[in-house]
Amino acid sequence: MEDLKHCFISSTDRVYVEGKVNLFQQKIAVEKEILSANLYITALGIYEAELNSEKVGDHVFAPGYTYYPRDLSYQSYTVTDQIHRGENTLKVYVGQGWYSGRFTHENKTQIYGDQSAVSWILEIEYTDHEIETFNSTQGVTELRSPYQYAGFYDGEIFDADVAEKDEVIGKAINFEGKVPDHLSETISKVILQETMPVKEIIRTEQATILDFGQNFAGVVEIDPNLLPENAIVKLRHGEILLDGTTLYTDNLRAAKAEIIYQRGSASKLYRPRFTYMGFRYVELSGVDYVEGLIQAKALYNDMERTGKFSCDNKLVERLYENQLWGQKSNYVEVPTDCPQRDERMGYTGDGQAYAWTGSYNFDTERFFEKFLKDIRYSQMDNSEGYVAPTVPASGPAGVGFLSMLGWGNAVTIIPDMLYWQYGSLDHLIRQYDSIKKFVELEIRQMGENHLWLGANLGDWLMPGKDIQWMAMNNGPVSNSFIVNDLTILSKLAGKLRKPEDEKRYTEQLEKTRNAYIEKYISCDGVVEGDYQGAYIMALRYVLPKGDLYEKVMANFIKDVEKNGLNTGFFATEFLLPLLIESGRTKLAFDTLLDEACPGWMYQVLNGATTIWERWDALKEDGTVNDTKVGDAGNMVSFNHYAFGSVGEFYYQYILGIKPLLPGYKKIQLKPYTDPRLGKVTGSFAARTGTIKSAWEYQGNQITFSFETPVAAVIELPDGSKHEVEKGIHIYQIENN
């Protein structure tokens, strides 16, 4: 729909005011019977369209978040049932959103432009097959906006009385700013999801606290019919309560996370259009709460649920639910870092660390296809071919002070994961030039050392170590990602029959691996820094199986036996799998079930309903760990999914479901058991069909039940191995 590029309009008021929302209206006269009608629409900013007072489509925050200097999405909607013969009214609300609103942890405005704009084409085919089109350059008026303010971080201030009056304040004008060259239909969208009812009401002298029982990303809806006329309602959002009655908001930093709603005489349900919050609790003031006044809706990208897990151990099951809600809360257009504070950016490191887990919970292929496109377009304007820690990028840049290895490496890790989970090489092929550009940057930065030495965050937020320590000891973690990049790229070059590339990157892989081992690993298997993240990343990405591998593994196991879990953002994903693969199944489950801090069960036992950013977000004395990080300020989120990468362990090891061939054309079913979990059941809907796995202890035996849609290899804890075809397979083994 290239014609959309020529139909952008904006407000005559060119003065930039943060939080401004424009409201455009077009009257459409239809004189014949309609066969079909389609609306094509996009915006620089965020839009929501209404046709004859009914919302068009289910997309929230349309047209979505892209790298605006080069890329923009549009939507097409079939609106045949919303339009009729006679006069029709199309209204389009346009907010600033990511395009020009306040965004990033630096609270910048006008990142991509200073004036929002919108473009639409309405195409009507009549029953006589004549086609008539209307577009946004034809007689569009601007109405007085009911929004005094709207933005992601601070929320909305909405006057429902103004919304009822349709007061014309001027005419729309042609937009004169730059329109991105690339325009394509959206492939992944945010929609409203679960309805979240109020679970508990806490009344105080000043306000009413509503507890939804679950931390999530979403919006609150208000029914004005349950309000006095002209009532003004104020809603504040928070993740936890202090002393059971006080909303904790310090971790929101510069975000107000508020809704102020003035009813007037309106009767139409109010739902925020241009903001969302991360919260469990809402503080209501200005009116008394009555049942039905408030309900909430979760929102996240439209994805098919593909993974299920349940077990008798309610703590283990709750942890599964926590990581699931972490994904729901942070798959909002891009893989964000948290939904509550002044951030919510597309972090590549968080995204790749959780990618495998997320792809079991939901079908994430389209979500990541879009994000990989964001990476490619953002990388085009990077002076060094770098993939930034946040994507879409906020503009041209270079590497900067920190290498941020572990973040930009999403460029290799995510498409490789998509290949194995969904069976298509297309993502790696599309990303090939982007991967190559990033790896060439790594090679230049490494130089004759064959290692990238310098300050970095390493295994970010590992317990007991501050940023300064990790900056000086990050090397074994950071450089492991380069080894993995070279491994993926050299193999990919071979698959794609690029012999020169295959030779270059295979040779560089050996040089970097050898340099890594020489610099970071002693002959007795001690990895420099002697911390779990260093051991784990060396074992996962660098070392081939052999004597040195076994020595490093032995030192890693000793560390876990002594210290328990002690990992950060990246190493956590591989902690339990490496213990399992070393033959230490009980130690792996001991670590999973450990109730001390740091640990997953510590969070669950302290009331977590999502995954925390810090292992000790709540300290053992019950106070909030409000550690400040540089100019960003308080950095503690109670909904931050990186440590939820443990979900990968649930699917691949507890249930035992892994692909033996890309896309599960052949399957491995190899569960690991522990009686403390009780009965375990789960499934994964792969491209080849649904895979089911279950086991339970029954006296002196363990019973296993599997269902596979294709050929599979079943391996049981007693060492037995079974090559099976499609079907249901049941086994019993002795519980030794």
C-alpha positions in Angstrom: 0.0 0.0 0.0 2.6 2.5 -1.2 -0.1 5.2 -1.7 -0.2 5.7 2.0 3.1 7.5 1.8 1.4 10.3 0.0 -1.6 10.8 2.3 0.0 11.8 5.6 -1.7 14.6 7.5 -1.0 16.4 10.7 -2.4 19.2 12.9 -2.1 22.8 12.0 -0.7 23.4 15.5 3.0 22.7 15.0 4.1 23.6 18.5 5.5 20.5 20.2 3.8 19.7 23.5 4.7 16.4 25.2 1.7 14.2 25.6 -0.4 15.9 22.9 -3.1 13.8 21.2 -4.7 14.9 17.9 -8.2 13.9 16.9 -9.1 13.9 13.2 -12.6 13.3 11.7 -13.7 12.5 8.1 -17.4 12.4 7.0 -17.9 9.7 4.3 -21.0 9.8 2.2 -22.0 6.4 0.7 -24.7 6.5 -1.9 -24.8 2.9 -3.1 -25.0 -0.6 -1.7 -21.7 -1.8 -0.4 -20.1 -5.1 -1.3 -16.9 -4.7 0.7 -14.9 -2.0 2.4 -11.3 -2.0 3.6 -9.4 0.6 5.6 -5.6 0.9 5.1 -4.0 3.1 7.8 -0.7 3.9 9.4 0.8 6.7 11.6 4.0 8.3 12.7 3.0 7.9 16.4 0.1 5.7 17.6 -3.4 5.8 16.3 -6.8 4.3 17.1 -9.6 4.6 14.5 -13.3 4.5 15.1 -15.8 4.1 12.4 -19.4 5.1 13.3 -18.3 5.1 17.0 -17.0 1.5 16.9 -13.3 0.8 17.2 -11.7 -0.5 14.0 -9.8 -3.7 14.5 -8.3 -5.1 17.7 -4.8 -3.8 17.3 -3.5 -1.8 20.3 -0.7 0.8 19.8 -1.0 0.6 16.0 0.8 0.8 13.8 3.5 -0.6 16.2 7.0 0.3 17.1 9.6 0.2 14.3 12.9 1.9 13.4 11.1 5.0 12.0 14.0 6.5 10.1 13.7 3.5 7.7 10.7 1.4 8.4 7.0 1.7 9.2 4.1 -0.8 9.4 0.6 -0.3 8.2 -2.7 -2.1 8.9 -5.5 -3.3 6.7 -8.9 -3.8 8.2 -12.1 -5.2 6.7 -14.8 -2.7 7.8 -17.7 -3.9 5.6 -19.9 -4.4 8.7 -19.0 -1.1 10.2 -20.0 1.1 7.3 -23.4 1.7 5.8 -25.3 3.6 3.1 -25.6 7.2 4.0 -23.3 9.4 6.1 -20.5 7.7 8.0 -18.0 9.2 10.5 -14.4 8.1 10.7 -12.5 9.4 13.7 -8.8 8.8 14.2 -7.0 9.5 17.5 -3.3 10.1 17.1 -0.9 10.0 20.0 2.9 10.6 20.0 3.9 7.1 21.2 7.4 5.9 20.6 7.8 8.3 17.6 7.8 11.6 19.4 6.6 11.0 22.9 8.7 10.7 26.1 10.6 7.4 25.9 13.8 5.6 27.0 15.3 5.6 30.5 16.8 9.0 29.6 13.2 10.3 29.2 13.9 11.8 25.8 11.2 13.3 23.6 11.0 13.8 19.8 13.4 10.9 19.2 12.3 10.2 15.6 10.3 13.4 14.8 8.6 16.3 16.5 5.1 16.0 15.0 2.9 13.0 14.8 1.0 12.3 11.6 -1.5 9.8 10.2 -2.4 8.4 6.8 -5.4 6.4 5.6 -7.1 5.1 2.6 -10.7 3.7 2.7 -11.5 1.6 -0.3 -15.2 0.7 -0.9 -16.4 -1.7 -3.6 -20.1 -1.4 -4.4 -22.4 -4.2 -5.5 -22.1 -2.9 -9.1 -18.3 -3.5 -8.6 -17.5 0.2 -8.9 -14.6 1.0 -6.5 -14.5 4.4 -4.7 -11.6 5.5 -2.4 -11.5 8.1 0.3 -8.2 9.2 1.8 -6.9 11.4 4.6 -6.1 14.3 2.4 -9.8 14.8 1.5 -11.7 17.2 3.8 -10.5 16.0 7.2 -11.2 18.3 10.1 -9.5 18.3 13.5 -11.6 18.1 16.7 -10.8 19.3 20.1 -9.0 16.5 21.8 -10.4 15.0 25.0 -6.8 14.2 26.1 -5.0 16.8 28.2 -2.1 14.3 28.2 -1.2 10.8 27.0 2.1 9.0 27.2 3.5 5.6 28.0 5.2 6.6 31.2 2.9 9.1 32.9 -0.4 7.8 31.7 -3.5 9.7 30.5 -5.6 12.7 31.5 -9.0 12.3 29.8 -12.0 14.5 29.8 -15.0 12.4 28.7 -17.2 15.5 28.4 -15.0 16.9 25.6 -15.1 13.5 23.8 -18.9 13.8 23.6 -19.0 17.2 21.9 -17.1 16.8 18.6 -15.9 20.4 18.6 -14.2 21.3 15.3 -11.0 23.4 15.8 -9.5 23.4 12.4 -8.6 21.5 9.3 -5.9 18.9 8.9 -2.9 19.8 6.8 -0.5 17.8 4.6 2.4 16.5 6.6 5.7 17.9 5.4 8.1 15.7 7.4 10.1 12.6 6.3 8.2 9.4 5.7 10.1 6.1 6.0 11.1 4.5 2.7 10.0 1.0 3.8 6.3 0.4 4.4 4.9 -3.1 4.9 1.8 -4.7 6.5 2.2 -5.5 10.2 3.0 -9.2 11.0 2.7 -9.1 14.8 0.4 -6.9 16.9 -0.4 -6.1 20.5 -4.0 -6.9 21.5 -6.1 -6.8 24.7 -5.9 -10.3 26.3 -7.2 -11.7 29.7 -9.7 -9.8 31.7 -8.2 -9.3 35.2 -10.9 -9.0 37.9 -10.3 -7.3 41.2 -9.3 -10.0 43.8 -9.2 -7.9 47.0 -10.3 -4.4 48.1 -8.2 -2.6 50.7 -9.8 0.6 52.0 -7.7 3.3 53.7 -8.7 6.8 54.9 -7.3 8.5 51.7 -8.0 6.0 49.0 -9.0 2.4 48.0 -6.4 -0.1 46.9 -7.5 -2.7 44.4 -5.5 -5.9 44.2 -5.7 -7.8 41.0 -3.8 -10.8 42.5 -1.3 -10.9 39.6 1.5 -8.6 38.4 1.0 -7.9 34.7 1.1 -5.4 31.9 -2.2 -3.9 30.9 -4.7 -1.2 31.3 -7.6 -0.4 33.6 -11.1 0.2 32.2 -13.6 2.5 33.9 -17.4 2.2 33.7 -18.7 5.8 33.9 -22.2 4.7 34.5 -21.2 3.8 38.0 -19.8 7.2 38.7 -21.5 10.4 39.8 -21.8 13.0 37.0 -18.7 15.2 36.7 -16.7 12.9 38.9 -12.9 13.0 38.6 -11.2 9.7 39.2 -7.5 9.3 39.8 -5.8 5.9 39.5 -2.2 5.2 40.5 -0.4 1.9 39.6 2.2 -0.1 41.5 3.6 -3.6 41.7 3.8 -4.1 45.5 2.4 -2.7 48.7 4.4 -1.5 51.7 2.9 -2.5 55.1 -0.1 -3.9 53.2 -1.7 -0.5 52.5 0.8 1.8 50.8 1.4 1.7 47.1 5.1 1.4 46.3 6.0 3.7 43.4 9.7 4.6 43.9 10.7 2.0 41.3 8.7 3.8 38.6 11.4 6.5 38.6 10.2 9.4 36.4 7.1 7.6 35.3 3.9 8.7 37.0 1.8 5.7 35.9 -1.4 7.5 36.5 -4.9 7.8 35.0 -7.0 10.9 35.6 -10.5 10.5 34.2 -13.2 13.2 34.3 -16.6 11.8 33.5 -18.9 14.7 32.6 -22.1 13.1 31.5 -20.4 10.3 29.4 -21.6 6.8 29.4 -19.1 5.1 27.2 -16.6 2.7 28.7 -13.2 4.4 29.2 -10.0 2.5 28.2 -6.6 4.1 27.8 -5.5 4.2 24.2 -2.0 5.5 24.4 -0.5 4.0 27.6 -0.1 0.8 29.5 1.2 0.0 33.0 3.0 -2.8 34.8 1.1 -3.4 38.0 -0.7 -5.6 40.4 -2.3 -2.9 42.6 -4.3 0.2 41.7 -4.9 3.1 44.1 -8.3 4.7 43.4 -9.1 8.1 44.7 -11.7 10.8 44.0 -14.7 8.5 44.3 -15.7 5.5 46.3 -15.2 2.1 44.7 -18.3 0.2 43.8 -18.3 -3.3 42.3 -17.9 -3.2 38.5 -16.5 0.3 38.4 -13.0 -1.0 37.6 -11.7 -4.0 35.7 -8.4 -4.5 34.0 -7.2 -6.1 30.8 -3.8 -7.7 30.2 -2.2 -6.8 26.9 0.7 -8.3 24.9 1.4 -9.5 21.4 -1.0 -11.8 19.7 0.7 -15.2 19.9 -0.7 -18.7 20.0 -0.1 -20.5 23.3 2.0 -23.6 22.5 3.4 -24.8 25.8 1.8 -26.2 29.0 3.2 -27.5 32.3 1.7 -28.6 35.6 2.9 -30.6 38.6 1.9 -31.4 42.1 4.6 -29.2 43.6 2.8 -25.9 43.8 5.9 -23.8 44.2 7.4 -25.3 41.1 4.1 -24.7 39.3 3.9 -21.2 40.5 7.4 -20.4 39.2 6.3 -21.7 35.8 3.3 -19.3 35.9 5.6 -16.5 37.0 7.9 -16.8 34.0 4.9 -17.1 31.7 3.4 -13.8 33.0 6.9 -12.3 32.7 6.7 -13.1 29.0 3.2 -11.8 28.6 4.1 -8.6 30.3 7.3 -8.0 28.3 6.3 -9.1 24.8 4.7 -5.8 23.9 5.8 -4.9 20.4 9.4 -5.7 21.2 11.0 -7.9 23.9 11.0 -5.2 26.6 12.8 -5.3 30.0 9.9 -4.3 32.3 6.5 -2.8 31.9 6.3 -0.4 34.8 9.1 2.2 34.9 10.5 4.8 32.5 12.1 2.2 30.2 10.1 -0.6 28.4 12.7 -0.6 25.6 13.5 -3.4 23.2 16.5 -5.0 25.0 18.4 -7.4 22.8 20.1 -9.1 25.8 17.0 -9.8 27.8 15.3 -10.9 24.5 17.9 -13.5 23.6 18.4 -14.9 27.1 14.7 -15.7 27.3 14.1 -16.5 23.6 14.1 -20.3 23.9 11.8 -20.3 26.9 9.4 -17.9 25.2 9.3 -20.0 22.1 8.0 -22.9 24.1 5.3 -20.9 25.9 4.0 -19.2 22.7 4.5 -19.3 19.0 7.0 -16.4 18.8 8.1 -16.8 15.2 6.2 -13.8 13.8 7.1 -11.7 16.9 10.8 -12.3 16.4 10.6 -12.0 12.6 9.5 -8.5 13.2 12.2 -7.8 15.9 15.0 -9.2 13.6 13.8 -6.7 11.0 14.1 -4.0 13.6 17.7 -5.1 14.2 18.5 -5.0 10.5 17.1 -1.6 9.9 18.6 -0.1 13.1 22.0 -1.6 12.2 22.0 0.2 8.9 22.5 3.5 10.6 25.2 2.3 13.0 28.6 3.6 12.0 30.3 0.4 13.0 27.8 -2.3 12.0 26.9 -2.7 15.7 23.7 -4.2 17.1 22.8 -2.0 20.0 21.6 -3.2 23.4 18.2 -1.7 22.6 16.3 -2.0 19.3 14.7 -0.3 17.5 17.6 2.1 17.9 17.0 5.7 18.8 19.2 6.9 15.9 22.6 6.7 14.4 25.4 5.6 16.8 28.5 3.5 17.2 29.6 1.0 19.8 30.2 3.4 22.6 32.1 2.8 25.9 30.6 -0.6 26.7 30.8 -3.5 24.3 27.5 -4.8 25.6 28.5 -8.3 24.4 25.6 -10.6 25.3 23.1 -8.0 24.1 23.8 -7.5 20.4 24.5 -11.2 20.0 20.8 -11.6 19.7 21.5 -11.2 16.0 22.8 -14.7 15.9 21.1 -16.4 18.9 17.5 -15.6 18.0 17.5 -16.6 14.3 19.3 -19.8 15.2 16.7 -20.6 17.9 13.9 -19.9 15.3 15.6 -22.4 13.0 15.5 -25.2 15.6 12.1 -24.4 17.0 10.2 -23.7 13.7 12.3 -25.5 11.1 12.8 -22.6 8.7 16.2 -21.4 7.6 14.6 -18.3 6.2 15.3 -16.2 9.3 19.0 -17.0 9.2 19.2 -16.4 5.5 17.4 -13.0 5.9 19.7 -12.1 8.8 22.9 -13.4 7.1 24.3 -10.0 6.0 23.4 -8.5 9.4 25.1 -11.3 11.3 28.2 -11.0 9.1 28.3 -7.2 9.6 28.1 -7.7 13.4 30.8 -10.5 13.4 33.1 -8.4 11.3 32.8 -5.6 13.9 33.7 -8.2 16.6 36.8 -9.3 14.6 37.9 -5.6 14.1 37.5 -5.0 17.8 39.4 -8.1 18.8 42.4 -7.3 16.6 45.5 -9.3 17.1 44.4 -10.5 20.5 41.5 -12.4 19.0 39.5 -11.3 22.0 37.4 -8.1 22.7 38.9 -6.7 25.9 37.3 -3.8 27.7 34.6 -2.8 30.0 31.2 -4.6 29.8 28.4 -5.7 32.1 29.2 -9.4 31.8 26.8 -11.7 33.6 24.6 -8.7 34.5 23.1 -8.6 38.0 24.8 -11.7 39.4 24.5 -11.7 43.1 27.1 -10.1 45.4 29.1 -8.2 42.7 28.7 -4.6 41.7 29.0 -3.1 38.3 32.6 -2.1 38.8 33.7 -5.6 39.7 31.9 -7.1 36.7 33.3 -4.5 34.4 36.8 -5.6 35.3 35.9 -9.4 35.2 33.5 -9.7 32.4 35.9 -11.2 29.8 35.0 -14.9 30.1 31.3 -14.1 29.7 31.6 -11.4 27.1 33.9 -13.3 24.8 32.0 -16.5 25.0 29.3 -14.8 22.9 31.9 -14.1 20.2 32.8 -17.7 20.1 29.1 -18.6 19.8 28.6 -16.0 17.0 31.5 -17.5 15.0 30.2 -21.0 15.6 26.8 -20.1 14.3 28.1 -18.0 11.3 30.7 -20.6 10.2 28.1 -23.4 10.2 25.5 -21.1 8.4 28.0 -20.2 5.7 28.6 -23.9 5.1 24.8 -24.5 4.9 24.4 -21.7 2.4 27.4 -22.8 0.4 29.6 -19.8 0.9 33.0 -21.5 1.1 35.1 -18.3 1.5 33.0 -17.1 4.4 33.0 -20.6 5.9 36.8 -20.7 5.8 37.2 -17.2 7.2 34.9 -17.7 10.2 36.0 -21.2 10.9 39.6 -20.1 11.1 38.7 -17.1 13.2 36.6 -19.4 15.5 39.7 -21.5 16.2 41.9 -18.4 16.9 39.3 -16.9 19.2 38.6 -20.1 21.1 42.3 -20.8 21.6 42.9 -17.2 22.7 40.0 -17.5 25.1 41.3 -20.7 26.6 44.9 -19.3 26.9 43.8 -16.1 28.6 40.9 -17.2 30.8 41.3 -20.9 31.7 44.1 -22.4 33.8 45.4 -25.9 33.2 43.5 -27.1 36.3 40.2 -25.8 35.0 39.8 -22.5 36.9 38.2 -19.8 34.8 39.4 -16.3 35.4 37.3 -14.6 38.1 36.2 -17.9 39.6 32.5 -17.2 39.4 29.6 -19.3 38.1 28.8 -17.2 35.1 32.4 -17.5 33.8 32.3 -21.3 34.2 28.9 -21.7 32.7 29.5 -19.6 29.6 32.9 -21.2 28.9 31.2 -24.7 29.2 28.2 -23.7 27.1 29.8 -21.8 24.2 33.6 -22.3 24.2 35.0 -25.6 25.3 34.9 -28.8 23.3 34.3 -32.0 25.3 37.5 -33.3 26.7 39.9 -33.2 29.7 39.8 -29.4 30.1 36.0 -29.4 29.8 35.8 -31.9 32.6 38.1 -29.9 34.9 36.1 -26.8 34.3 32.9 -28.7 34.9 34.2 -30.1 38.2 35.1 -26.6 39.4 31.7 -25.3 38.4 29.9 -28.1 40.3 32.0 -27.4 43.4 31.0 -23.8 43.3 27.3 -24.7 43.0 27.6 -27.2 45.9 29.2 -24.5 48.0 27.3 -21.4 47.0 24.0 -22.6 45.4 22.7 -20.5 42.6 24.9 -17.4 41.9 24.3 -16.4 38.3 23.2 -13.3 36.4 21.1 -12.6 33.3 23.0 -14.8 30.8 24.4 -17.8 32.8 21.1 -18.5 34.6 19.7 -20.0 31.4 22.3 -22.7 31.3 22.9 -23.4 35.0 20.4 -26.3 35.6 20.9 -27.8 32.1 24.7 -28.1 32.7 24.2 -29.7 36.1 21.9 -32.2 34.5 24.2 -32.9 31.6 27.1 -33.4 34.0 25.1 -36.2 35.7 24.2 -34.1 38.7 20.4 -34.4 38.4 19.7 -34.2 42.1 21.9 -31.1 42.5 20.0 -29.5 39.6 16.7 -30.1 41.3 18.1 -29.0 44.7 19.1 -25.7 43.1 15.7 -25.3 41.5 13.9 -26.0 44.8 16.3 -24.0 47.1 14.2 -21.6 49.1 17.1 -19.3 50.1 18.1 -16.1 48.5 19.3 -16.0 45.7 16.9 -18.5 44.2 13.6 -18.8 42.3 11.7 -20.3 45.2 12.8 -17.4 47.4 10.8 -15.1 45.0 7.8 -17.4 45.0 7.7 -17.7 48.8 7.9 -13.9 49.0 4.7 -13.5 47.0 6.1 -13.0 43.5 3.7 -13.6 40.7 6.2 -12.7 38.0 10.0 -12.9 37.8 12.0 -10.2 39.6 14.8 -8.1 38.0 17.1 -8.8 41.0 17.2 -12.0 42.9 16.8 -9.9 46.1 14.4 -7.3 44.8 12.8 -7.9 48.2 15.5 -8.3 50.8 15.3 -11.0 53.5 14.2 -8.3 56.0 11.2 -7.5 53.8 12.5 -4.1 52.5 12.8 -3.3 48.9 16.3 -3.4 47.3 16.2 0.1 45.9 19.8 0.0 44.6 20.5 2.9 42.3 22.5 2.5 39.1 24.1 5.6 37.8 21.9 8.4 36.5 19.1 5.9 35.8 18.2 5.9 39.5 16.3 3.2 41.4 16.6 -0.1 39.5 14.3 -2.7 40.9 11.5 -4.3 38.9 9.2 -7.0 40.1 8.4 -8.0 36.5 11.5 -8.5 34.5 11.7 -11.9 32.7 15.5 -12.7 32.2 15.7 -15.1 35.2 12.5 -16.7 33.8 14.8 -18.5 31.3 14.4 -21.4 33.8 11.3 -22.1 31.7 13.6 -23.7 29.1 14.6 -26.2 31.8 11.0 -27.1 32.4 10.4 -28.0 28.8 13.7 -29.4 27.7 14.7 -31.3 30.9 11.7 -31.9 33.2 9.4 -32.7 30.3 12.4 -33.7 28.2 11.1 -32.2 24.9 13.9 -31.2 22.4 14.2 -31.1 18.6 16.6 -33.6 17.2 16.0 -32.1 13.7 15.0 -28.5 13.1 11.3 -27.9 13.5 10.8 -31.1 15.5 10.8 -33.2 12.3 12.4 -35.7 14.7 12.1 -35.4 18.5 14.0 -36.2 21.6 12.0 -37.1 24.7 14.4 -37.4 27.6 12.8 -36.3 30.9 14.7 -36.0 34.2 12.7 -36.7 37.3 12.6 -35.9 41.0 10.0 -37.2 43.5 9.7 -33.7 45.1 7.7 -32.5 42.0 5.0 -35.2 42.3 3.1 -35.9 39.1 4.3 -33.9 36.1 2.4 -33.3 32.8 3.1 -30.9 29.9 3.0 -30.4 26.2 4.4 -28.4 23.3 2.6 -27.7 20.1 5.4 -27.9 17.5 5.1 -27.3 13.8 4.8 -31.1 13.3 2.1 -31.5 15.9 1.5 -31.6 19.7 4.1 -33.4 21.8 3.0 -34.6 25.2 5.1 -35.8 28.2 4.1 -36.9 31.6 5.7 -38.9 34.5 4.9 -39.8 38.1 6.3 -41.9 40.9 4.1 -44.8 41.9 5.6 -46.8 44.7 8.9 -48.3 43.5 8.3 -47.4 39.9 8.2 -44.3 37.7 5.6 -44.3 35.0 6.2 -42.3 31.8 3.6 -41.4 29.1 4.6 -39.7 25.8 2.7 -38.7 22.7 4.7 -37.8 19.6 3.4 -36.7 16.2 6.6 -37.9 14.4 9.5 -40.3 15.0 11.2 -39.8 18.3 14.0 -41.1 20.4 12.9 -41.7 24.0 15.6 -41.9 26.7 14.6 -42.8 30.2 16.5 -42.2 33.5 17.5 -45.9 33.7 19.6 -45.5 30.6 17.2 -47.3 28.3 16.7 -45.9 24.8 13.7 -46.4 22.5 13.4 -45.4 18.8 9.7 -44.9 18.3 7.3 -43.8 15.6 4.3 -41.5 15.8 1.9 -42.4 18.6 1.4 -42.9 22.3 4.1 -44.7 24.3 4.0 -45.7 27.9 6.9 -47.0 30.0 7.6 -48.0 33.6 11.0 -48.2 35.2 12.3 -49.0 38.6 12.8 -46.1 41.0 16.3 -46.7 42.2 
